[in-house]
């Protein structure tokens, strides 16, 4: 198993920084650099790329939080909106995708902008999810699997610091890294076919996350023995 005893928060004098927020910021930065590099290679307008990046960030954070509150029945609780944990991947992904699609269509931009986003997004996702591993978020059943994670810090979210659990956070890190390792080398080869890279990235993420939730199991059951996240993956 993997043992992690890192404090989920960082204390710098009177300032407390959430480690998860820090990894999300790093994910945005590194993923953004990867997108910018591919966008430059494609000859795309940097200002348009920055605008799409802002839409992605705002949509991901707002949509992820709203979907999480909706899924857990807390949408009507004003206090729940201020929480620093609890974001649903697909809620943020869908909100960001709709916002970006609307912007690209309205400005009549080349579809290459979407492929550039697809080239760097998985890397940003992988880095951003490291905070979930440290926090002990999105855990599944207790396990002795080689990739099971035991969070020994008392502020971690796993129920028992003496046990290891299937870690949805770690699986998301691995999924993001593997998808990035596939799509990044293919970005030039698939360039003659607009949106091919984007659809490949979406398909790989969806397939991997569908199977991930057989181990993670922190999404509500919906129908036919599948959870909400798995049905969303299929859609």
Buried (B, 14 or more C-beta within 10 A) or exposed (E): BBEBEBEBBEEEEEEEEBBBBBBBBBBBEBBBEBBBBBBEEBEBEEEBBBBBBEBBBBBBBBBBBBBBBEBEEBBEEEEBEEEEBBBBBBBBBBBBBEBBEEBBEEEEBBEBBBBBBBBBBBBBBBBBBBBBBBBBBBBBEBBEBEBBBBBEBEEBBBEEBEBBBBBBBBBBBBBBBBBBEEBBEBBEEBBEEEBBBBBBBBEBBBBBBBEBBEBBBEBEEEEEEBBBBBBBBEE
